[in-house]
Amino acid sequence: MRIADILQSKSLRDVVTIRPDAGVRELLATLAEHNIGAVVVSSDGTALEGIVSERDVVRHLHSDGTVINNVVSAIMTAEVRTCSPDDDLDEVMQVMTDGRFRHIPVASDDGAVVGIVSIGDMVKHKIDQLQFERDQLDNYVHQS
């Protein structure tokens, strides 16, 4: 299975982005509006400048308490691990598990962000695949 398979099955295919100079209040509104846990940080909507998640907000809130008055660039993760649509699902899951992060942007060969997948997206895809295989085996056994 490839990351492209997950992107095709997602209901929200557009990449939600936020500008680095946006306020954290705007970030929170964006997360809530789209019911997502992370947003790609991009000035132009395609170039990857960072990623910011609910976890980033909570960590900064805990450390200084003034996170709401900050801009996104002050709390984002600037060094972002990405994957490609052609990457193997299991390998990307291992990278995310080892790195202890839940969202990974999907970038094209030219570096443009074409999607974002979460560990939840991957687990759902794996469960769906296992269910399909189980159903196929069940059908095979009952036809014999």
Rosetta constraint file for C-alpha pairs under 8 A:
AtomPair CA 1 CA 5 HARMONIC 6.75 0.50
AtomPair CA 1 CA 88 HARMONIC 5.95 0.50
AtomPair CA 1 CA 89 HARMONIC 5.60 0.50
AtomPair CA 1 CA 90 HARMONIC 7.85 0.50
AtomPair CA 2 CA 6 HARMONIC 7.28 0.50
AtomPair CA 2 CA 85 HARMONIC 6.68 0.50
AtomPair CA 2 CA 86 HARMONIC 5.63 0.50
AtomPair CA 2 CA 87 HARMONIC 5.55 0.50
AtomPair CA 2 CA 88 HARMONIC 4.64 0.50
AtomPair CA 2 CA 89 HARMONIC 5.10 0.50
AtomPair CA 3 CA 7 HARMONIC 6.47 0.50
AtomPair CA 3 CA 84 HARMONIC 7.11 0.50
AtomPair CA 3 CA 85 HARMONIC 4.84 0.50
AtomPair CA 3 CA 86 HARMONIC 6.12 0.50
AtomPair CA 3 CA 87 HARMONIC 5.80 0.50
AtomPair CA 3 CA 88 HARMONIC 6.38 0.50
AtomPair CA 3 CA 89 HARMONIC 5.58 0.50
AtomPair CA 4 CA 8 HARMONIC 6.23 0.50
AtomPair CA 4 CA 85 HARMONIC 4.48 0.50
AtomPair CA 4 CA 86 HARMONIC 6.29 0.50
AtomPair CA 5 CA 9 HARMONIC 6.52 0.50
AtomPair CA 6 CA 10 HARMONIC 6.32 0.50
AtomPair CA 6 CA 117 HARMONIC 7.60 0.50
AtomPair CA 6 CA 121 HARMONIC 7.00 0.50
AtomPair CA 6 CA 122 HARMONIC 7.00 0.50
AtomPair CA 6 CA 125 HARMONIC 6.63 0.50
AtomPair CA 7 CA 13 HARMONIC 6.78 0.50
AtomPair CA 7 CA 115 HARMONIC 6.83 0.50
AtomPair CA 7 CA 116 HARMONIC 7.88 0.50
AtomPair CA 7 CA 117 HARMONIC 7.37 0.50
AtomPair CA 8 CA 13 HARMONIC 7.70 0.50
AtomPair CA 10 CA 121 HARMONIC 7.87 0.50
AtomPair CA 13 CA 115 HARMONIC 6.75 0.50
AtomPair CA 14 CA 114 HARMONIC 7.96 0.50
AtomPair CA 14 CA 115 HARMONIC 6.87 0.50
AtomPair CA 15 CA 40 HARMONIC 7.49 0.50
AtomPair CA 15 CA 113 HARMONIC 7.55 0.50
AtomPair CA 15 CA 114 HARMONIC 6.83 0.50
AtomPair CA 15 CA 115 HARMONIC 5.38 0.50
AtomPair CA 15 CA 116 HARMONIC 6.62 0.50
AtomPair CA 16 CA 39 HARMONIC 5.90 0.50
AtomPair CA 16 CA 40 HARMONIC 6.50 0.50
AtomPair CA 17 CA 39 HARMONIC 5.51 0.50
AtomPair CA 17 CA 40 HARMONIC 4.72 0.50
AtomPair CA 17 CA 41 HARMONIC 5.54 0.50
AtomPair CA 17 CA 42 HARMONIC 6.06 0.50
AtomPair CA 17 CA 45 HARMONIC 5.98 0.50
AtomPair CA 18 CA 22 HARMONIC 6.82 0.50
AtomPair CA 18 CA 27 HARMONIC 7.16 0.50
AtomPair CA 18 CA 39 HARMONIC 6.68 0.50
AtomPair CA 18 CA 40 HARMONIC 6.40 0.50
AtomPair CA 18 CA 41 HARMONIC 5.02 0.50
AtomPair CA 18 CA 42 HARMONIC 5.93 0.50
AtomPair CA 18 CA 43 HARMONIC 7.34 0.50
AtomPair CA 18 CA 45 HARMONIC 7.62 0.50
AtomPair CA 19 CA 41 HARMONIC 5.67 0.50
AtomPair CA 19 CA 42 HARMONIC 5.23 0.50
AtomPair CA 19 CA 43 HARMONIC 4.86 0.50
AtomPair CA 19 CA 44 HARMONIC 7.76 0.50
AtomPair CA 19 CA 72 HARMONIC 7.50 0.50
AtomPair CA 20 CA 41 HARMONIC 5.88 0.50
AtomPair CA 20 CA 42 HARMONIC 6.54 0.50
AtomPair CA 20 CA 43 HARMONIC 6.52 0.50
AtomPair CA 20 CA 49 HARMONIC 7.89 0.50
AtomPair CA 20 CA 71 HARMONIC 6.87 0.50
AtomPair CA 20 CA 72 HARMONIC 5.14 0.50
AtomPair CA 20 CA 73 HARMONIC 4.69 0.50
AtomPair CA 21 CA 71 HARMONIC 5.51 0.50
AtomPair CA 21 CA 72 HARMONIC 6.11 0.50
AtomPair CA 21 CA 73 HARMONIC 6.38 0.50
AtomPair CA 22 CA 26 HARMONIC 6.44 0.50
AtomPair CA 22 CA 27 HARMONIC 7.17 0.50
AtomPair CA 22 CA 71 HARMONIC 5.49 0.50
AtomPair CA 22 CA 72 HARMONIC 5.74 0.50
AtomPair CA 23 CA 27 HARMONIC 6.45 0.50
AtomPair CA 23 CA 68 HARMONIC 7.53 0.50
AtomPair CA 23 CA 69 HARMONIC 7.13 0.50
AtomPair CA 23 CA 70 HARMONIC 6.07 0.50
AtomPair CA 23 CA 71 HARMONIC 4.28 0.50
AtomPair CA 23 CA 72 HARMONIC 5.82 0.50
AtomPair CA 24 CA 28 HARMONIC 6.17 0.50
AtomPair CA 24 CA 67 HARMONIC 6.98 0.50
AtomPair CA 24 CA 68 HARMONIC 5.36 0.50
AtomPair CA 24 CA 69 HARMONIC 6.86 0.50
AtomPair CA 24 CA 70 HARMONIC 5.96 0.50
AtomPair CA 24 CA 71 HARMONIC 5.51 0.50
AtomPair CA 24 CA 72 HARMONIC 5.63 0.50
AtomPair CA 25 CA 29 HARMONIC 6.26 0.50
AtomPair CA 25 CA 68 HARMONIC 6.04 0.50
AtomPair CA 25 CA 69 HARMONIC 7.93 0.50
AtomPair CA 26 CA 30 HARMONIC 6.13 0.50
AtomPair CA 27 CA 31 HARMONIC 6.21 0.50
AtomPair CA 27 CA 72 HARMONIC 7.22 0.50
AtomPair CA 28 CA 32 HARMONIC 6.17 0.50
AtomPair CA 29 CA 33 HARMONIC 5.90 0.50
AtomPair CA 30 CA 34 HARMONIC 6.17 0.50
AtomPair CA 31 CA 35 HARMONIC 5.67 0.50
AtomPair CA 31 CA 36 HARMONIC 5.18 0.50
AtomPair CA 31 CA 37 HARMONIC 6.21 0.50
AtomPair CA 31 CA 38 HARMONIC 6.92 0.50
AtomPair CA 31 CA 39 HARMONIC 7.32 0.50
AtomPair CA 32 CA 36 HARMONIC 6.82 0.50
AtomPair CA 37 CA 53 HARMONIC 5.64 0.50
AtomPair CA 37 CA 54 HARMONIC 5.66 0.50
AtomPair CA 38 CA 51 HARMONIC 6.92 0.50
AtomPair CA 38 CA 52 HARMONIC 5.56 0.50
AtomPair CA 38 CA 53 HARMONIC 3.98 0.50
AtomPair CA 38 CA 54 HARMONIC 6.38 0.50
AtomPair CA 38 CA 103 HARMONIC 6.85 0.50
AtomPair CA 39 CA 51 HARMONIC 5.80 0.50
AtomPair CA 39 CA 52 HARMONIC 5.51 0.50
AtomPair CA 39 CA 53 HARMONIC 6.34 0.50
AtomPair CA 40 CA 48 HARMONIC 6.87 0.50
AtomPair CA 40 CA 49 HARMONIC 7.69 0.50
AtomPair CA 40 CA 50 HARMONIC 6.12 0.50
AtomPair CA 40 CA 51 HARMONIC 4.53 0.50
AtomPair CA 40 CA 52 HARMONIC 6.55 0.50
AtomPair CA 40 CA 105 HARMONIC 7.41 0.50
AtomPair CA 41 CA 48 HARMONIC 6.32 0.50
AtomPair CA 41 CA 49 HARMONIC 5.44 0.50
AtomPair CA 41 CA 50 HARMONIC 4.81 0.50
AtomPair CA 41 CA 51 HARMONIC 5.18 0.50
AtomPair CA 41 CA 52 HARMONIC 6.88 0.50
AtomPair CA 41 CA 72 HARMONIC 7.93 0.50
AtomPair CA 41 CA 76 HARMONIC 7.74 0.50
AtomPair CA 42 CA 46 HARMONIC 6.41 0.50
AtomPair CA 42 CA 47 HARMONIC 5.63 0.50
AtomPair CA 42 CA 48 HARMONIC 5.41 0.50
AtomPair CA 42 CA 49 HARMONIC 5.30 0.50
AtomPair CA 42 CA 50 HARMONIC 7.06 0.50
AtomPair CA 43 CA 47 HARMONIC 7.20 0.50
AtomPair CA 43 CA 49 HARMONIC 7.62 0.50
AtomPair CA 46 CA 112 HARMONIC 5.20 0.50
AtomPair CA 46 CA 113 HARMONIC 5.35 0.50
AtomPair CA 46 CA 114 HARMONIC 7.76 0.50
AtomPair CA 47 CA 111 HARMONIC 7.00 0.50
AtomPair CA 47 CA 112 HARMONIC 5.44 0.50
AtomPair CA 47 CA 113 HARMONIC 6.46 0.50
AtomPair CA 48 CA 111 HARMONIC 7.63 0.50
AtomPair CA 48 CA 112 HARMONIC 7.03 0.50
AtomPair CA 48 CA 113 HARMONIC 6.49 0.50
AtomPair CA 49 CA 78 HARMONIC 6.32 0.50
AtomPair CA 50 CA 76 HARMONIC 6.09 0.50
AtomPair CA 50 CA 77 HARMONIC 5.43 0.50
AtomPair CA 50 CA 78 HARMONIC 4.36 0.50
AtomPair CA 50 CA 79 HARMONIC 6.57 0.50
AtomPair CA 50 CA 80 HARMONIC 6.03 0.50
AtomPair CA 51 CA 76 HARMONIC 5.58 0.50
AtomPair CA 51 CA 77 HARMONIC 5.37 0.50
AtomPair CA 51 CA 78 HARMONIC 6.74 0.50
AtomPair CA 51 CA 80 HARMONIC 6.79 0.50
AtomPair CA 52 CA 56 HARMONIC 6.16 0.50
AtomPair CA 52 CA 57 HARMONIC 7.91 0.50
AtomPair CA 52 CA 72 HARMONIC 7.37 0.50
AtomPair CA 52 CA 75 HARMONIC 7.06 0.50
AtomPair CA 52 CA 76 HARMONIC 4.54 0.50
AtomPair CA 52 CA 77 HARMONIC 6.09 0.50
AtomPair CA 53 CA 57 HARMONIC 6.70 0.50
AtomPair CA 53 CA 76 HARMONIC 7.65 0.50
AtomPair CA 54 CA 58 HARMONIC 6.35 0.50
AtomPair CA 55 CA 59 HARMONIC 6.11 0.50
AtomPair CA 56 CA 60 HARMONIC 6.22 0.50
AtomPair CA 56 CA 75 HARMONIC 6.23 0.50
AtomPair CA 56 CA 76 HARMONIC 6.74 0.50
AtomPair CA 56 CA 77 HARMONIC 7.93 0.50
AtomPair CA 57 CA 61 HARMONIC 6.01 0.50
AtomPair CA 57 CA 67 HARMONIC 6.80 0.50
AtomPair CA 57 CA 75 HARMONIC 6.98 0.50
AtomPair CA 58 CA 62 HARMONIC 6.11 0.50
AtomPair CA 59 CA 63 HARMONIC 6.23 0.50
AtomPair CA 60 CA 64 HARMONIC 6.06 0.50
AtomPair CA 60 CA 65 HARMONIC 6.81 0.50
AtomPair CA 60 CA 66 HARMONIC 7.73 0.50
AtomPair CA 60 CA 67 HARMONIC 5.79 0.50
AtomPair CA 60 CA 75 HARMONIC 6.88 0.50
AtomPair CA 61 CA 65 HARMONIC 4.34 0.50
AtomPair CA 61 CA 66 HARMONIC 6.33 0.50
AtomPair CA 61 CA 67 HARMONIC 5.25 0.50
AtomPair CA 61 CA 68 HARMONIC 7.90 0.50
AtomPair CA 66 CA 70 HARMONIC 6.98 0.50
AtomPair CA 67 CA 75 HARMONIC 7.86 0.50
AtomPair CA 70 CA 74 HARMONIC 6.39 0.50
AtomPair CA 70 CA 75 HARMONIC 7.74 0.50
AtomPair CA 71 CA 75 HARMONIC 7.36 0.50
AtomPair CA 72 CA 76 HARMONIC 5.91 0.50
AtomPair CA 80 CA 104 HARMONIC 7.93 0.50
AtomPair CA 81 CA 104 HARMONIC 6.64 0.50
AtomPair CA 81 CA 105 HARMONIC 7.49 0.50
AtomPair CA 82 CA 104 HARMONIC 5.67 0.50
AtomPair CA 82 CA 105 HARMONIC 5.12 0.50
AtomPair CA 82 CA 106 HARMONIC 5.70 0.50
AtomPair CA 82 CA 107 HARMONIC 6.41 0.50
AtomPair CA 83 CA 87 HARMONIC 6.46 0.50
AtomPair CA 83 CA 92 HARMONIC 7.16 0.50
AtomPair CA 83 CA 104 HARMONIC 6.97 0.50
AtomPair CA 83 CA 105 HARMONIC 6.52 0.50
AtomPair CA 83 CA 106 HARMONIC 4.95 0.50
AtomPair CA 83 CA 107 HARMONIC 6.12 0.50
AtomPair CA 84 CA 106 HARMONIC 5.24 0.50
AtomPair CA 84 CA 107 HARMONIC 5.29 0.50
AtomPair CA 84 CA 108 HARMONIC 6.08 0.50
AtomPair CA 84 CA 109 HARMONIC 7.59 0.50
AtomPair CA 85 CA 106 HARMONIC 6.35 0.50
AtomPair CA 85 CA 107 HARMONIC 7.28 0.50
AtomPair CA 85 CA 108 HARMONIC 7.21 0.50
AtomPair CA 87 CA 91 HARMONIC 7.42 0.50
AtomPair CA 87 CA 92 HARMONIC 7.03 0.50
AtomPair CA 88 CA 92 HARMONIC 6.38 0.50
AtomPair CA 89 CA 93 HARMONIC 6.13 0.50
AtomPair CA 89 CA 122 HARMONIC 7.31 0.50
AtomPair CA 90 CA 94 HARMONIC 6.22 0.50
AtomPair CA 91 CA 95 HARMONIC 6.35 0.50
AtomPair CA 92 CA 96 HARMONIC 6.21 0.50
AtomPair CA 93 CA 97 HARMONIC 6.08 0.50
AtomPair CA 93 CA 119 HARMONIC 6.93 0.50
AtomPair CA 93 CA 122 HARMONIC 7.37 0.50
AtomPair CA 94 CA 98 HARMONIC 6.00 0.50
AtomPair CA 95 CA 99 HARMONIC 5.98 0.50
AtomPair CA 96 CA 100 HARMONIC 5.71 0.50
AtomPair CA 96 CA 101 HARMONIC 5.36 0.50
AtomPair CA 96 CA 102 HARMONIC 6.50 0.50
AtomPair CA 96 CA 103 HARMONIC 7.75 0.50
AtomPair CA 96 CA 104 HARMONIC 7.69 0.50
AtomPair CA 96 CA 119 HARMONIC 7.53 0.50
AtomPair CA 97 CA 101 HARMONIC 6.77 0.50
AtomPair CA 102 CA 118 HARMONIC 5.41 0.50
AtomPair CA 102 CA 119 HARMONIC 5.23 0.50
AtomPair CA 102 CA 120 HARMONIC 7.84 0.50
AtomPair CA 103 CA 116 HARMONIC 6.82 0.50
AtomPair CA 103 CA 117 HARMONIC 5.70 0.50
AtomPair CA 103 CA 118 HARMONIC 4.29 0.50
AtomPair CA 103 CA 119 HARMONIC 6.42 0.50
AtomPair CA 104 CA 116 HARMONIC 5.65 0.50
AtomPair CA 104 CA 117 HARMONIC 5.57 0.50
AtomPair CA 104 CA 118 HARMONIC 6.39 0.50
AtomPair CA 105 CA 113 HARMONIC 6.56 0.50
AtomPair CA 105 CA 114 HARMONIC 7.74 0.50
AtomPair CA 105 CA 115 HARMONIC 5.91 0.50
AtomPair CA 105 CA 116 HARMONIC 4.17 0.50
AtomPair CA 105 CA 117 HARMONIC 6.43 0.50
AtomPair CA 106 CA 113 HARMONIC 5.75 0.50
AtomPair CA 106 CA 114 HARMONIC 5.67 0.50
AtomPair CA 106 CA 115 HARMONIC 4.90 0.50
AtomPair CA 106 CA 116 HARMONIC 5.32 0.50
AtomPair CA 106 CA 117 HARMONIC 7.25 0.50
AtomPair CA 107 CA 111 HARMONIC 5.29 0.50
AtomPair CA 107 CA 112 HARMONIC 5.33 0.50
AtomPair CA 107 CA 113 HARMONIC 4.38 0.50
AtomPair CA 107 CA 114 HARMONIC 5.51 0.50
AtomPair CA 107 CA 115 HARMONIC 7.07 0.50
AtomPair CA 108 CA 112 HARMONIC 5.41 0.50
AtomPair CA 108 CA 113 HARMONIC 6.42 0.50
AtomPair CA 108 CA 114 HARMONIC 6.38 0.50
AtomPair CA 117 CA 121 HARMONIC 6.09 0.50
AtomPair CA 117 CA 122 HARMONIC 7.36 0.50
AtomPair CA 118 CA 122 HARMONIC 6.53 0.50
AtomPair CA 119 CA 123 HARMONIC 6.18 0.50
AtomPair CA 120 CA 124 HARMONIC 6.05 0.50
AtomPair CA 121 CA 125 HARMONIC 6.18 0.50
AtomPair CA 122 CA 126 HARMONIC 6.19 0.50
AtomPair CA 123 CA 127 HARMONIC 6.12 0.50
AtomPair CA 124 CA 128 HARMONIC 6.08 0.50
AtomPair CA 125 CA 129 HARMONIC 6.15 0.50
AtomPair CA 126 CA 130 HARMONIC 6.17 0.50
AtomPair CA 127 CA 131 HARMONIC 6.06 0.50
AtomPair CA 128 CA 132 HARMONIC 6.18 0.50
AtomPair CA 129 CA 133 HARMONIC 6.26 0.50
AtomPair CA 130 CA 134 HARMONIC 6.06 0.50
AtomPair CA 131 CA 135 HARMONIC 6.11 0.50
AtomPair CA 132 CA 136 HARMONIC 6.21 0.50
AtomPair CA 133 CA 137 HARMONIC 6.22 0.50
AtomPair CA 134 CA 138 HARMONIC 6.03 0.50
AtomPair CA 135 CA 139 HARMONIC 6.09 0.50
AtomPair CA 136 CA 140 HARMONIC 6.17 0.50
AtomPair CA 137 CA 141 HARMONIC 6.14 0.50
AtomPair CA 138 CA 142 HARMONIC 6.18 0.50
AtomPair CA 139 CA 143 HARMONIC 6.07 0.50
AtomPair CA 140 CA 144 HARMONIC 6.59 0.50
